Amino acid sequence: MIGWGDVYKVVSAMAPLYFALGLGYASVRWWKFFTRDQCDAVNRLVIYFALPFFAFDFNAHAGTFAAGYRVLAADAVAKLVVVLALGGWVAYCRWRHWIRGPKAPPASSAWPGPSWSWCITGYSLGTLNNGLFVGVPLLDAMYGKWARDIVVQLSVLQAVVWLPLLLVVFEARQAWLEVTSAPAPDGGAREEGDQAALGSDDGDGRKTAATGCAFWARLLRTVGLKVGGNPNVYASLLGVLWSSVANRWHLEMPGIVDGSISIMSRTGLGIGMFNTGLFIGLQDKLVVCRPGLTMLGMAMRFVAAPAATAVGALLLGLRGDLLRVAILQAALPQSVGAFIFALEYDLHADVLSTVVIVGTLASLPVIITYYIVLGLL
């Protein structure tokens, strides 16, 4: 049973995150240290330096332990469940809109409309968590070292596979918007997801539609170039490769290299939370998201994510404490890295920042409630 000392361990691990966030918020809101352009520069510092070094350092020193393959597979199945549910939601809404015709009433402004952009945000909310700094101390207090090792494994998998995949999706969306950014016939911008063909000049000044192959070739080339130039894609993978080689042949990283990486890595999470505070400070109010979207984001984080993980875990045959740990780690607060990417690519950063702040505050009582309820089953 978790005690007050264990609760204090979790709170003491979470408090520094809010200290960094508060400094960032005060730097913009009260002290006026940074302009909006300077805040954008800080965000790029996080994206291209702090997070890659942090990811490499964490994975390079993750150590060796018996991999919980069924737990990792259940996590992958849970993410597939989320993707299929979101894709089904968009397909159903668009089919219903097609059936009703153009006279259908517009969606309420308090809730998101059916678009692939909301699928990306929904995927972030329903799959990516802050397991390293909240999950490790919490589940270690609840179940012991074996549960902590599982959370570390899932955090490594998230850093190596799921966050880079999210980055690829962000880049693909950005490239899609760029190559379909020609004005619509009425002079307005094209709606997202509009699959109108690209225009090309036929030599007589007339625009002709490009072939589907030409469109996708250009899209894939744009995505490949941008992803290949982003160190977040391969930083985690290089860290895992170094960890495997070092443990296999008992190698040690040279002190100069290790120290150089560590001095940058230590800034990773702190400046990431500081960057979140900068973003919030630039807004008109502390909680920048509307109540309806806040409720939706919290439901995705603390209800949909554990439910999808429960489905994946049961399908893979997890039972007992292993099942409980899998569900509990899915109910951890939102990943800070997901917010930083959303801010960089200008996609619902207000929703992600709100869920990071409110969700991290609410995570402790929520997870303890899950712990008690799961213990009774």
C-alpha positions as YAML, in Angstrom:
chain: A
units: angstrom
residues:
- id: 1
  name: MET
  ca: [0.00, 0.00, 0.00]
- id: 2
  name: ILE
  ca: [1.28, 3.47, -0.85]
- id: 3
  name: GLY
  ca: [2.05, 5.63, 2.19]
- id: 4
  name: TRP
  ca: [2.58, 9.31, 2.90]
- id: 5
  name: GLY
  ca: [6.32, 8.92, 2.46]
- id: 6
  name: ASP
  ca: [5.75, 7.51, -1.02]
- id: 7
  name: VAL
  ca: [3.39, 10.37, -1.85]
- id: 8
  name: TYR
  ca: [6.09, 12.82, -0.77]
- id: 9
  name: LYS
  ca: [8.60, 11.10, -3.09]
- id: 10
  name: VAL
  ca: [6.26, 11.67, -6.02]
- id: 11
  name: VAL
  ca: [5.49, 15.28, -5.06]
- id: 12
  name: SER
  ca: [9.19, 16.04, -4.60]
- id: 13
  name: ALA
  ca: [9.84, 14.68, -8.11]
- id: 14
  name: MET
  ca: [7.04, 16.79, -9.62]
- id: 15
  name: ALA
  ca: [7.63, 20.09, -7.77]
- id: 16
  name: PRO
  ca: [10.80, 21.05, -9.72]
- id: 17
  name: LEU
  ca: [8.82, 20.77, -12.96]
- id: 18
  name: TYR
  ca: [6.43, 23.44, -11.73]
- id: 19
  name: PHE
  ca: [9.28, 25.58, -10.44]
- id: 20
  name: ALA
  ca: [10.73, 25.73, -13.98]
- id: 21
  name: LEU
  ca: [7.29, 26.34, -15.46]
- id: 22
  name: GLY
  ca: [6.63, 29.17, -12.98]
- id: 23
  name: LEU
  ca: [9.93, 30.85, -13.83]
- id: 24
  name: GLY
  ca: [9.08, 30.78, -17.53]
- id: 25
  name: TYR
  ca: [5.60, 32.17, -16.90]
- id: 26
  name: ALA
  ca: [6.90, 34.98, -14.66]
- id: 27
  name: SER
  ca: [9.68, 35.85, -17.12]
- id: 28
  name: VAL
  ca: [7.07, 36.82, -19.71]
- id: 29
  name: ARG
  ca: [3.98, 37.80, -17.74]
- id: 30
  name: TRP
  ca: [5.49, 39.92, -14.94]
- id: 31
  name: TRP
  ca: [9.18, 40.53, -15.57]
- id: 32
  name: LYS
  ca: [8.96, 41.04, -19.37]
- id: 33
  name: PHE
  ca: [12.37, 39.44, -19.93]
- id: 34
  name: PHE
  ca: [11.43, 37.89, -23.29]
- id: 35
  name: THR
  ca: [9.61, 39.09, -26.38]
- id: 36
  name: ARG
  ca: [7.48, 36.76, -28.49]
- id: 37
  name: ASP
  ca: [10.28, 36.34, -31.04]
- id: 38
  name: GLN
  ca: [12.73, 35.47, -28.28]
- id: 39
  name: CYS
  ca: [10.27, 32.88, -26.93]
- id: 40
  name: ASP
  ca: [10.19, 31.30, -30.39]
- id: 41
  name: ALA
  ca: [13.99, 31.13, -30.29]
- id: 42
  name: VAL
  ca: [13.86, 29.38, -26.90]
- id: 43
  name: ASN
  ca: [11.41, 26.84, -28.31]
- id: 44
  name: ARG
  ca: [13.79, 26.06, -31.17]
- id: 45
  name: LEU
  ca: [16.63, 25.70, -28.65]
- id: 46
  name: VAL
  ca: [14.55, 23.07, -26.88]
- id: 47
  name: ILE
  ca: [13.62, 21.27, -30.10]
- id: 48
  name: TYR
  ca: [17.06, 21.10, -31.70]
- id: 49
  name: PHE
  ca: [19.43, 20.93, -28.71]
- id: 50
  name: ALA
  ca: [17.96, 20.29, -25.26]
- id: 51
  name: LEU
  ca: [15.56, 17.46, -26.13]
- id: 52
  name: PRO
  ca: [17.95, 15.51, -28.43]
- id: 53
  name: PHE
  ca: [20.75, 15.56, -25.85]
- id: 54
  name: PHE
  ca: [18.31, 14.62, -23.10]
- id: 55
  name: ALA
  ca: [16.91, 11.72, -25.17]
- id: 56
  name: PHE
  ca: [20.38, 10.41, -26.07]
- id: 57
  name: ASP
  ca: [21.68, 10.67, -22.51]
- id: 58
  name: PHE
  ca: [18.62, 8.98, -21.00]
- id: 59
  name: ASN
  ca: [18.67, 6.06, -23.41]
- id: 60
  name: ALA
  ca: [22.43, 5.66, -23.31]
- id: 61
  name: HIS
  ca: [22.31, 5.19, -19.52]
- id: 62
  name: ALA
  ca: [19.05, 3.27, -19.31]
- id: 63
  name: GLY
  ca: [20.95, 0.08, -18.40]
- id: 64
  name: THR
  ca: [19.96, -3.50, -19.04]
- id: 65
  name: PHE
  ca: [17.03, -5.43, -17.62]
- id: 66
  name: ALA
  ca: [14.73, -8.24, -18.69]
- id: 67
  name: ALA
  ca: [12.45, -6.77, -21.30]
- id: 68
  name: GLY
  ca: [8.72, -7.11, -20.66]
- id: 69
  name: TYR
  ca: [7.84, -7.95, -24.25]
- id: 70
  name: ARG
  ca: [4.18, -8.58, -23.58]
- id: 71
  name: VAL
  ca: [3.85, -5.19, -21.88]
- id: 72
  name: LEU
  ca: [5.60, -3.47, -24.79]
- id: 73
  name: ALA
  ca: [3.38, -5.32, -27.26]
- id: 74
  name: ALA
  ca: [0.28, -4.37, -25.27]
- id: 75
  name: ASP
  ca: [1.39, -0.74, -25.38]
- id: 76
  name: ALA
  ca: [1.71, -0.94, -29.17]
- id: 77
  name: VAL
  ca: [-1.76, -2.53, -29.46]
- id: 78
  name: ALA
  ca: [-3.21, 0.24, -27.26]
- id: 79
  name: LYS
  ca: [-1.77, 2.89, -29.57]
- id: 80
  name: LEU
  ca: [-3.23, 1.06, -32.56]
- id: 81
  name: VAL
  ca: [-6.63, 1.08, -30.84]
- id: 82
  name: VAL
  ca: [-6.36, 4.86, -30.36]
- id: 83
  name: VAL
  ca: [-5.36, 5.42, -34.00]
- id: 84
  name: LEU
  ca: [-8.22, 3.27, -35.29]
- id: 85
  name: ALA
  ca: [-10.74, 4.99, -33.02]
- id: 86
  name: LEU
  ca: [-9.62, 8.46, -34.13]
- id: 87
  name: GLY
  ca: [-9.58, 7.48, -37.79]
- id: 88
  name: GLY
  ca: [-13.05, 5.97, -37.43]
- id: 89
  name: TRP
  ca: [-14.30, 9.16, -35.78]
- id: 90
  name: VAL
  ca: [-13.09, 11.32, -38.68]
- id: 91
  name: ALA
  ca: [-14.44, 8.92, -41.31]
- id: 92
  name: TYR
  ca: [-17.85, 8.72, -39.63]
- id: 93
  name: CYS
  ca: [-18.16, 12.50, -39.19]
- id: 94
  name: ARG
  ca: [-17.23, 13.15, -42.81]
- id: 95
  name: TRP
  ca: [-19.62, 10.44, -44.05]
- id: 96
  name: ARG
  ca: [-22.42, 11.97, -41.98]
- id: 97
  name: HIS
  ca: [-21.59, 15.43, -43.34]
- id: 98
  name: TRP
  ca: [-21.69, 14.03, -46.89]
- id: 99
  name: ILE
  ca: [-25.09, 12.42, -46.23]
- id: 100
  name: ARG
  ca: [-26.57, 15.62, -44.82]
- id: 101
  name: GLY
  ca: [-25.14, 17.78, -47.57]
- id: 102
  name: PRO
  ca: [-23.80, 21.35, -47.47]
- id: 103
  name: LYS
  ca: [-26.73, 22.61, -45.39]
- id: 104
  name: ALA
  ca: [-25.62, 20.68, -42.31]
- id: 105
  name: PRO
  ca: [-25.14, 22.93, -39.25]
- id: 106
  name: PRO
  ca: [-21.57, 23.80, -38.33]
- id: 107
  name: ALA
  ca: [-19.87, 22.08, -35.42]
- id: 108
  name: SER
  ca: [-19.93, 23.78, -32.04]
- id: 109
  name: SER
  ca: [-16.93, 26.01, -31.46]
- id: 110
  name: ALA
  ca: [-16.44, 24.40, -28.04]
- id: 111
  name: TRP
  ca: [-15.56, 21.01, -29.54]
- id: 112
  name: PRO
  ca: [-13.14, 20.05, -32.30]
- id: 113
  name: GLY
  ca: [-14.41, 19.33, -35.77]
- id: 114
  name: PRO
  ca: [-13.51, 16.11, -37.59]
- id: 115
  name: SER
  ca: [-10.07, 16.72, -39.09]
- id: 116
  name: TRP
  ca: [-6.82, 14.83, -39.37]
- id: 117
  name: SER
  ca: [-5.11, 17.57, -37.33]
- id: 118
  name: TRP
  ca: [-7.32, 16.68, -34.38]
- id: 119
  name: CYS
  ca: [-6.36, 13.05, -34.92]
- id: 120
  name: ILE
  ca: [-2.71, 14.02, -34.38]
- id: 121
  name: THR
  ca: [-3.57, 15.90, -31.19]
- id: 122
  name: GLY
  ca: [-5.85, 13.09, -30.04]
- id: 123
  name: TYR
  ca: [-3.04, 10.60, -30.59]
- id: 124
  name: SER
  ca: [-0.70, 12.71, -28.45]
- id: 125
  name: LEU
  ca: [-3.28, 12.96, -25.67]
- id: 126
  name: GLY
  ca: [-4.22, 9.30, -25.77]
- id: 127
  name: THR
  ca: [-0.79, 7.69, -26.02]
- id: 128
  name: LEU
  ca: [2.16, 9.84, -24.87]
- id: 129
  name: ASN
  ca: [2.87, 10.28, -21.16]
- id: 130
  name: ASN
  ca: [5.48, 11.59, -18.74]
- id: 131
  name: GLY
  ca: [6.59, 8.22, -17.44]
- id: 132
  name: LEU
  ca: [10.18, 9.09, -16.59]
- id: 133
  name: PHE
  ca: [9.75, 11.78, -13.94]
- id: 134
  name: VAL
  ca: [6.30, 10.91, -12.57]
- id: 135
  name: GLY
  ca: [5.80, 7.23, -13.37]
- id: 136
  name: VAL
  ca: [9.15, 5.92, -12.11]
- id: 137
  name: PRO
  ca: [8.89, 7.17, -8.49]
- id: 138
  name: LEU
  ca: [5.15, 6.55, -8.28]
- id: 139
  name: LEU
  ca: [5.05, 2.97, -9.55]
- id: 140
  name: ASP
  ca: [8.24, 2.11, -7.69]
- id: 141
  name: ALA
  ca: [6.47, 3.14, -4.48]
- id: 142
  name: MET
  ca: [3.37, 1.14, -5.43]
- id: 143
  name: TYR
  ca: [4.80, -2.13, -6.78]
- id: 144
  name: GLY
  ca: [8.58, -2.07, -6.44]
- id: 145
  name: LYS
  ca: [11.62, -2.21, -8.71]
- id: 146
  name: TRP
  ca: [10.09, -4.49, -11.35]
- id: 147
  name: ALA
  ca: [7.33, -1.95, -12.02]
- id: 148
  name: ARG
  ca: [9.89, 0.85, -12.24]
- id: 149
  name: ASP
  ca: [11.84, -1.16, -14.83]
- id: 150
  name: ILE
  ca: [8.68, -1.59, -16.93]
- id: 151
  name: VAL
  ca: [8.03, 2.17, -16.89]
- id: 152
  name: VAL
  ca: [11.65, 2.82, -17.94]
- id: 153
  name: GLN
  ca: [11.29, 0.33, -20.82]
- id: 154
  name: LEU
  ca: [8.09, 2.00, -21.98]
- id: 155
  name: SER
  ca: [9.76, 5.42, -21.72]
- id: 156
  name: VAL
  ca: [12.65, 4.19, -23.87]
- id: 157
  name: LEU
  ca: [10.21, 2.81, -26.45]
- id: 158
  name: GLN
  ca: [8.32, 6.11, -26.46]
- id: 159
  name: ALA
  ca: [11.53, 8.06, -27.01]
- id: 160
  name: VAL
  ca: [12.86, 5.71, -29.70]
- id: 161
  name: VAL
  ca: [9.67, 4.92, -31.63]
- id: 162
  name: TRP
  ca: [6.53, 6.86, -30.75]
- id: 163
  name: LEU
  ca: [7.85, 10.42, -30.43]
- id: 164
  name: PRO
  ca: [9.89, 10.17, -33.68]
- id: 165
  name: LEU
  ca: [6.80, 8.78, -35.42]
- id: 166
  name: LEU
  ca: [4.81, 11.72, -34.11]
- id: 167
  name: LEU
  ca: [7.49, 14.03, -35.49]
- id: 168
  name: VAL
  ca: [7.21, 12.33, -38.89]
- id: 169
  name: VAL
  ca: [3.44, 12.88, -38.83]
- id: 170
  name: PHE
  ca: [3.92, 16.55, -37.94]
- id: 171
  name: GLU
  ca: [6.36, 16.97, -40.80]
- id: 172
  name: ALA
  ca: [4.03, 15.15, -43.19]
- id: 173
  name: ARG
  ca: [1.16, 17.45, -42.20]
- id: 174
  name: GLN
  ca: [3.39, 20.50, -42.63]
- id: 175
  name: ALA
  ca: [4.56, 19.31, -46.05]
- id: 176
  name: TRP
  ca: [0.97, 18.56, -47.09]
- id: 177
  name: LEU
  ca: [-0.10, 22.07, -46.17]
- id: 178
  name: GLU
  ca: [2.83, 23.53, -48.08]
- id: 179
  name: VAL
  ca: [2.23, 21.59, -51.28]
- id: 180
  name: THR
  ca: [-1.53, 22.18, -51.18]
- id: 181
  name: SER
  ca: [-1.30, 25.84, -50.24]
- id: 182
  name: ALA
  ca: [-2.42, 27.20, -53.61]
- id: 183
  name: PRO
  ca: [-5.46, 29.49, -53.17]
- id: 184
  name: ALA
  ca: [-8.88, 27.98, -53.67]
- id: 185
  name: PRO
  ca: [-10.90, 29.16, -56.71]
- id: 186
  name: ASP
  ca: [-12.85, 31.65, -54.59]
- id: 187
  name: GLY
  ca: [-9.64, 33.23, -53.32]
- id: 188
  name: GLY
  ca: [-9.71, 31.57, -49.90]
- id: 189
  name: ALA
  ca: [-7.28, 29.08, -48.47]
- id: 190
  name: ARG
  ca: [-7.80, 25.38, -49.07]
- id: 191
  name: GLU
  ca: [-9.33, 23.41, -46.25]
- id: 192
  name: GLU
  ca: [-7.04, 20.96, -44.51]
- id: 193
  name: GLY
  ca: [-7.26, 17.54, -46.11]
- id: 194
  name: ASP
  ca: [-8.33, 18.95, -49.48]
- id: 195
  name: GLN
  ca: [-6.76, 16.58, -51.97]
- id: 196
  name: ALA
  ca: [-6.87, 18.91, -54.92]
- id: 197
  name: ALA
  ca: [-4.06, 18.13, -57.31]
- id: 198
  name: LEU
  ca: [-1.00, 20.28, -57.48]
- id: 199
  name: GLY
  ca: [-0.80, 22.73, -60.32]
- id: 200
  name: SER
  ca: [2.02, 22.71, -62.83]
- id: 201
  name: ASP
  ca: [2.82, 24.94, -65.79]
- id: 202
  name: ASP
  ca: [2.39, 23.26, -69.20]
- id: 203
  name: GLY
  ca: [4.61, 25.80, -70.97]
- id: 204
  name: ASP
  ca: [1.80, 28.01, -72.26]
- id: 205
  name: GLY
  ca: [1.15, 29.68, -68.95]
- id: 206
  name: ARG
  ca: [-1.76, 27.36, -68.18]
- id: 207
  name: LYS
  ca: [-1.98, 25.32, -65.00]
- id: 208
  name: THR
  ca: [-2.55, 21.61, -65.34]
- id: 209
  name: ALA
  ca: [-3.09, 19.04, -62.62]
- id: 210
  name: ALA
  ca: [-0.04, 17.02, -61.62]
- id: 211
  name: THR
  ca: [-0.29, 13.25, -61.35]
- id: 212
  name: GLY
  ca: [-0.83, 11.52, -58.02]
- id: 213
  name: CYS
  ca: [2.65, 9.99, -58.18]
- id: 214
  name: ALA
  ca: [4.26, 13.42, -58.64]
- id: 215
  name: PHE
  ca: [2.31, 14.78, -55.68]
- id: 216
  name: TRP
  ca: [3.29, 11.98, -53.31]
- id: 217
  name: ALA
  ca: [6.89, 11.97, -54.54]
- id: 218
  name: ARG
  ca: [7.19, 15.66, -53.72]
- id: 219
  name: LEU
  ca: [5.45, 15.17, -50.38]
- id: 220
  name: LEU
  ca: [7.67, 12.25, -49.34]
- id: 221
  name: ARG
  ca: [10.81, 14.08, -50.44]
- id: 222
  name: THR
  ca: [9.86, 17.13, -48.38]
- id: 223
  name: VAL
  ca: [9.09, 14.99, -45.33]
- id: 224
  name: GLY
  ca: [12.30, 12.99, -45.70]
- id: 225
  name: LEU
  ca: [14.50, 16.08, -45.92]
- id: 226
  name: LYS
  ca: [12.92, 17.74, -42.88]
- id: 227
  name: VAL
  ca: [12.87, 14.61, -40.74]
- id: 228
  name: GLY
  ca: [16.44, 13.75, -41.68]
- id: 229
  name: GLY
  ca: [17.58, 17.18, -40.49]
- id: 230
  name: ASN
  ca: [15.85, 16.91, -37.11]
- id: 231
  name: PRO
  ca: [18.10, 15.35, -34.42]
- id: 232
  name: ASN
  ca: [15.12, 14.20, -32.34]
- id: 233
  name: VAL
  ca: [14.54, 11.38, -34.83]
- id: 234
  name: TYR
  ca: [17.84, 9.59, -34.30]
- id: 235
  name: ALA
  ca: [19.04, 10.85, -30.88]
- id: 236
  name: SER
  ca: [17.10, 8.20, -28.94]
- id: 237
  name: LEU
  ca: [18.04, 5.45, -31.38]
- id: 238
  name: LEU
  ca: [21.73, 6.31, -31.10]
- id: 239
  name: GLY
  ca: [21.40, 6.27, -27.32]
- id: 240
  name: VAL
  ca: [19.89, 2.78, -27.35]
- id: 241
  name: LEU
  ca: [22.55, 1.53, -29.77]
- id: 242
  name: TRP
  ca: [25.34, 2.89, -27.57]
- id: 243
  name: SER
  ca: [23.74, 1.35, -24.46]
- id: 244
  name: SER
  ca: [23.53, -2.04, -26.16]
- id: 245
  name: VAL
  ca: [27.13, -1.94, -27.41]
- id: 246
  name: ALA
  ca: [28.49, -0.62, -24.11]
- id: 247
  name: ASN
  ca: [26.75, -3.30, -22.06]
- id: 248
  name: ARG
  ca: [27.72, -6.07, -24.47]
- id: 249
  name: TRP
  ca: [31.45, -5.28, -24.51]
- id: 250
  name: HIS
  ca: [31.65, -3.42, -21.17]
- id: 251
  name: LEU
  ca: [32.66, -0.12, -22.71]
- id: 252
  name: GLU
  ca: [32.63, 3.26, -21.05]
- id: 253
  name: MET
  ca: [32.02, 6.56, -22.78]
- id: 254
  name: PRO
  ca: [35.07, 8.87, -22.67]
- id: 255
  name: GLY
  ca: [34.78, 11.38, -19.86]
- id: 256
  name: ILE
  ca: [35.03, 14.39, -22.16]
- id: 257
  name: VAL
  ca: [32.20, 13.08, -24.38]
- id: 258
  name: ASP
  ca: [30.03, 12.02, -21.43]
- id: 259
  name: GLY
  ca: [30.49, 15.35, -19.69]
- id: 260
  name: SER
  ca: [29.72, 17.32, -22.84]
- id: 261
  name: ILE
  ca: [26.50, 15.39, -23.40]
- id: 262
  name: SER
  ca: [25.46, 15.53, -19.74]
- id: 263
  name: ILE
  ca: [25.83, 19.29, -19.44]
- id: 264
  name: MET
  ca: [23.35, 19.74, -22.27]
- id: 265
  name: SER
  ca: [21.14, 16.83, -21.22]
- id: 266
  name: ARG
  ca: [20.54, 18.26, -17.76]
- id: 267
  name: THR
  ca: [18.82, 21.24, -19.35]
- id: 268
  name: GLY
  ca: [16.35, 19.07, -21.27]
- id: 269
  name: LEU
  ca: [13.30, 18.67, -19.06]
- id: 270
  name: GLY
  ca: [13.87, 21.87, -17.09]
- id: 271
  name: ILE
  ca: [14.05, 24.15, -20.11]
- id: 272
  name: GLY
  ca: [11.18, 22.18, -21.66]
- id: 273
  name: MET
  ca: [8.94, 23.11, -18.72]
- id: 274
  name: PHE
  ca: [10.37, 26.65, -18.75]
- id: 275
  name: ASN
  ca: [9.38, 26.83, -22.42]
- id: 276
  name: THR
  ca: [5.86, 25.72, -21.48]
- id: 277
  name: GLY
  ca: [5.73, 28.59, -18.98]
- id: 278
  name: LEU
  ca: [6.84, 31.03, -21.67]
- id: 279
  name: PHE
  ca: [4.01, 29.88, -23.92]
- id: 280
  name: ILE
  ca: [1.43, 30.25, -21.14]
- id: 281
  name: GLY
  ca: [2.77, 33.67, -20.19]
- id: 282
  name: LEU
  ca: [2.22, 34.91, -23.73]
- id: 283
  name: GLN
  ca: [-1.49, 34.03, -23.55]
- id: 284
  name: ASP
  ca: [-4.26, 36.16, -22.12]
- id: 285
  name: LYS
  ca: [-4.95, 33.76, -19.22]
- id: 286
  name: LEU
  ca: [-3.28, 30.94, -17.31]
- id: 287
  name: VAL
  ca: [-5.45, 28.13, -18.66]
- id: 288
  name: VAL
  ca: [-5.52, 29.01, -22.34]
- id: 289
  name: CYS
  ca: [-7.86, 26.25, -23.47]
- id: 290
  name: ARG
  ca: [-11.66, 26.46, -23.47]
- id: 291
  name: PRO
  ca: [-13.47, 24.42, -20.77]
- id: 292
  name: GLY
  ca: [-14.93, 22.00, -23.30]
- id: 293
  name: LEU
  ca: [-11.57, 21.20, -24.86]
- id: 294
  name: THR
  ca: [-9.97, 21.00, -21.41]
- id: 295
  name: MET
  ca: [-12.52, 18.37, -20.38]
- id: 296
  name: LEU
  ca: [-11.98, 16.49, -23.63]
- id: 297
  name: GLY
  ca: [-8.20, 16.55, -23.23]
- id: 298
  name: MET
  ca: [-8.39, 15.33, -19.64]
- id: 299
  name: ALA
  ca: [-10.79, 12.55, -20.67]
- id: 300
  name: MET
  ca: [-8.38, 11.47, -23.42]
- id: 301
  name: ARG
  ca: [-5.45, 11.47, -21.02]
- id: 302
  name: PHE
  ca: [-7.00, 9.86, -17.93]
- id: 303
  name: VAL
  ca: [-9.88, 7.77, -19.33]
- id: 304
  name: ALA
  ca: [-9.32, 6.89, -22.99]
- id: 305
  name: ALA
  ca: [-5.60, 6.13, -22.63]
- id: 306
  name: PRO
  ca: [-6.02, 3.66, -19.71]
- id: 307
  name: ALA
  ca: [-9.06, 2.11, -21.42]
- id: 308
  name: ALA
  ca: [-7.13, 1.52, -24.67]
- id: 309
  name: THR
  ca: [-4.22, 0.08, -22.69]
- id: 310
  name: ALA
  ca: [-6.58, -2.23, -20.81]
- id: 311
  name: VAL
  ca: [-7.86, -3.54, -24.16]
- id: 312
  name: GLY
  ca: [-4.33, -4.13, -25.44]
- id: 313
  name: ALA
  ca: [-3.19, -5.72, -22.16]
- id: 314
  name: LEU
  ca: [-6.15, -8.09, -22.01]
- id: 315
  name: LEU
  ca: [-5.67, -9.10, -25.64]
- id: 316
  name: LEU
  ca: [-2.03, -9.95, -24.87]
- id: 317
  name: GLY
  ca: [-3.00, -11.96, -21.81]
- id: 318
  name: LEU
  ca: [-1.70, -9.67, -19.05]
- id: 319
  name: ARG
  ca: [-3.20, -10.39, -15.66]
- id: 320
  name: GLY
  ca: [-2.70, -9.46, -12.02]
- id: 321
  name: ASP
  ca: [-0.17, -6.79, -11.03]
- id: 322
  name: LEU
  ca: [1.27, -6.72, -14.55]
- id: 323
  name: LEU
  ca: [-2.13, -5.65, -15.90]
- id: 324
  name: ARG
  ca: [-2.49, -3.07, -13.12]
- id: 325
  name: VAL
  ca: [0.92, -1.52, -13.83]
- id: 326
  name: ALA
  ca: [0.16, -1.34, -17.56]
- id: 327
  name: ILE
  ca: [-3.08, 0.54, -16.90]
- id: 328
  name: LEU
  ca: [-1.56, 2.83, -14.27]
- id: 329
  name: GLN
  ca: [1.34, 3.93, -16.46]
- id: 330
  name: ALA
  ca: [-1.17, 4.83, -19.19]
- id: 331
  name: ALA
  ca: [-2.86, 7.22, -16.75]
- id: 332
  name: LEU
  ca: [0.32, 9.24, -16.12]
- id: 333
  name: PRO
  ca: [0.30, 12.96, -17.02]
- id: 334
  name: GLN
  ca: [0.89, 14.28, -20.52]
- id: 335
  name: SER
  ca: [4.31, 14.17, -22.17]
- id: 336
  name: VAL
  ca: [6.05, 17.56, -22.20]
- id: 337
  name: GLY
  ca: [7.76, 16.61, -25.45]
- id: 338
  name: ALA
  ca: [4.39, 16.28, -27.18]
- id: 339
  name: PHE
  ca: [3.54, 19.86, -26.18]
- id: 340
  name: ILE
  ca: [6.90, 21.16, -27.42]
- id: 341
  name: PHE
  ca: [6.34, 19.56, -30.84]
- id: 342
  name: ALA
  ca: [2.79, 20.94, -30.97]
- id: 343
  name: LEU
  ca: [4.16, 24.40, -30.24]
- id: 344
  name: GLU
  ca: [6.87, 24.09, -32.87]
- id: 345
  name: TYR
  ca: [4.39, 23.01, -35.55]
- id: 346
  name: ASP
  ca: [1.60, 25.35, -34.39]
- id: 347
  name: LEU
  ca: [-0.98, 22.60, -33.84]
- id: 348
  name: HIS
  ca: [-3.28, 22.91, -30.80]
- id: 349
  name: ALA
  ca: [-0.48, 23.91, -28.44]
- id: 350
  name: ASP
  ca: [-3.10, 25.52, -26.18]
- id: 351
  name: VAL
  ca: [-4.78, 22.15, -25.63]
- id: 352
  name: LEU
  ca: [-1.51, 20.35, -24.94]
- id: 353
  name: SER
  ca: [-0.23, 23.04, -22.54]
- id: 354
  name: THR
  ca: [-3.48, 22.96, -20.57]
- id: 355
  name: VAL
  ca: [-3.42, 19.17, -20.28]
- id: 356
  name: VAL
  ca: [0.26, 19.25, -19.22]
- id: 357
  name: ILE
  ca: [-0.48, 21.77, -16.44]
- id: 358
  name: VAL
  ca: [-3.86, 20.59, -15.19]
- id: 359
  name: GLY
  ca: [-3.09, 16.94, -15.83]
- id: 360
  name: THR
  ca: [0.17, 16.97, -13.89]
- id: 361
  name: LEU
  ca: [-1.60, 18.60, -10.94]
- id: 362
  name: ALA
  ca: [-4.46, 16.12, -11.09]
- id: 363
  name: SER
  ca: [-2.37, 13.04, -11.85]
- id: 364
  name: LEU
  ca: [-1.49, 12.10, -8.27]
- id: 365
  name: PRO
  ca: [-5.08, 11.76, -6.94]
- id: 366
  name: VAL
  ca: [-6.20, 10.20, -10.24]
- id: 367
  name: ILE
  ca: [-3.50, 7.54, -10.21]
- id: 368
  name: ILE
  ca: [-4.02, 6.78, -6.51]
- id: 369
  name: THR
  ca: [-7.74, 6.34, -7.26]
- id: 370
  name: TYR
  ca: [-6.88, 3.94, -10.10]
- id: 371
  name: TYR
  ca: [-4.50, 2.12, -7.74]
- id: 372
  name: ILE
  ca: [-7.20, 1.59, -5.13]
- id: 373
  name: VAL
  ca: [-9.90, 0.59, -7.63]
- id: 374
  name: LEU
  ca: [-7.63, -1.83, -9.51]
- id: 375
  name: GLY
  ca: [-6.57, -3.36, -6.20]
- id: 376
  name: LEU
  ca: [-10.19, -4.23, -5.46]
- id: 377
  name: LEU
  ca: [-10.72, -6.06, -8.77]
...
